[in-house]
Amino acid sequence: FITMNPGYAGRSELPDNLKALFRTVAMMVPDYGLISEILLYSDGYLQARDCARKIVATYKLCSEQLSSQDHYDYGMQGEDVFLP
């Protein structure tokens, strides 16, 4: 079982001879709001749903309106660093 994210910074495409050895599996975009909410609840936040909604909205606005340089990460990795 391998995971590939070739569009991500620093990653390269898997060679064709290795691609033939693995089956392709489709993935979905995770629900950042639900994940953030659970992380906040697990850390003891009482208003986790409201906080998670605001965090997700902030990261979405950042990804849409700020620079799209490779070293900026507005995905779940960026949120996970921000969340306690």
N, C-alpha and C positions, 0 to 999 in steps of 0.2 A: 504494500500500500504506500503510495507516494502522493504528495500534494505538490502542485506546481502553480505558481503565480507569475508567469513570465512578464507581465506588464509592470510588476513591482520593481522599485529601484534596486539595482545590483543583481537582478536575476537574469538568467539566460534561458533560451528555448531548449527544450529537450531534443537531442538528436533523433532523427527519424528511425534509426535502427533500434533505439530504446523505446520509442513511442509504440512500436509494433508489439512490444512485450506486455503492454498494459492496456486495460480497458478504460475508456473515457467515462467519467461520471459527471453529471451536471450538479452544480451546487446552487444554493439560493443565497440571497443577501440576508444576513441575520437581522433580527429585530433589535436594533441598537437600544431602543427605548426600554424594552423588556429586560435586556441584559443589564443595562445600567441600573434599572430599578431594583433588580435582584441583588446586584452588588451593593447598592446603597442600603437596602433592607438588611443584608447580611452584616453590614458594618454598624447597624443600630440606628439608622436614620428613620425618624418617624414620618417625615414628609417625603419619602423616597420617590413616589410617583411624580410629584410636582418638580422635584429637583432633577430627576431623570429626564423629564420632558424638556426642561430648560437647557440641560446640558446637550441633549441631542439637537435641539433647535440651534444652539450656539455653534456646535460643530458643523451643522448643515450650512448655516450662513457663512461660516468661515470658508468651507470648501467651495461655496458658490462665488463669494465676493473677494476673497483674498487671492494672493498669487498662487499659481498652480505649480510651483517648483517642486522638484522631486524630493527634497529633504523635508517638506511639510507633509504631515500625516494626519488627516482628519477622519480616518477610519476608526475601527474598534481598538487598534493598538494605541492610537493617540488618546482615546477616551479612557482606556485602561490605565494609562499613566496618570491621567488627571484624577480618576476616581481613587478613593482611599484603599 
